Amino acid sequence: MSKSEYSTEDFVLDPDFRKWVLENHPESKIYWEDFLNQYPEKVKEIFQAREILVHLSREKKELSQDQVESLFANISREIELLQKAEVAESSKVVSLDSWATIQRYNLEKERIRRTRNRIRWAASFALILGFSTIFYWFKGESVNSSPDLVAESVTFEAPAGVKSSISLEDGSKVHLNSGSRITYPKNFSEDKRLIRLEGEAFFEVAKDPNRPFMVNSGHLTTTALGTSFNIKAYPNQFVAVSLVTGKVRVEDQNNQANQALLSPGEGIQADLEKHLWKQSKFDLEEILAWMNKTLVFKNTPLKEAILQMENWYGVKVQVAGEIPKDLSVSGKFKDETLQNILEGLSFSARFSYKIQGKLVQLTFKP
């Protein structure tokens, strides 16, 4: 079979492809870069195959905090290089590894899409402006002002089962947990840096006294100048803001009485429907466990734990039978498989489970 007809599974099983992804073999790198030049339509299958290989079970190693921070720094530098590659479109990019090569093609596709969207927008705007001018001309009036322009926004997402990081144009860094996304202007305004978050993220904010860094998450707005903090704001769950360094102000947009200035180690838990507003200390290791591949349940309601596992592993969980009232689970799982976690929880929560690809079935007996 020609490699141009490969499916995702075929790429995974190809020995030369595995050498490229897992060993960054020089000859393999040259071959697969040429292959992508000839068959750019295969980038989706190649990306999926690489993800599968990278996430295959390997020897587990404990990482120190310094190693984790160094890892995040390296990830951020690589992302910055990828972003610069988009700007320097006319220059030839030499890929460092399989990830950089694949991302180069993804960035090129994204650049073409955005260019087309800008052309469509400009054409639509010109047409609207033309009609407006004709309208006022027939009425004997002149056009005195132009409509307000909405800043172009960017959305960066970490799909379910994937964690990702990005460096913003102001130097701030955002680390996204699985099933999370941020939306922000392509260029921040002169007086503020505004971001909208859905899901969970850890922010490392670059200092800029003239432009506060503001995160909208549900009904809360968190404002900082230069600091680091974690926000958890998944749909249909309470919003949690946890400050690690610096100071932030947290405000409830639906209740002006709810606002707080946090110091390191303090957090806010807020729930609009339950009228919850709680300021308290938090466990740093627990809050940042997701950044160290650790899933923590601490008297967590089972329904909430199910949502966490769906985001963490990119699966869909179906429940048969009735979940016992007020059932909660506890456990700490570092870099564990979904099967091992379900096996551990099944004894205390008293359910059976079945995993079929991306579908998980939990069955509670009467």
Order of alpha helices (4+ residues) and beta strands (2+ residues): alpha-alpha-alpha-alpha-alpha-alpha-beta-beta-beta-beta-beta-beta-beta-beta-beta-beta-beta-beta-beta-alpha-beta-alpha-beta-beta-alpha-beta-beta
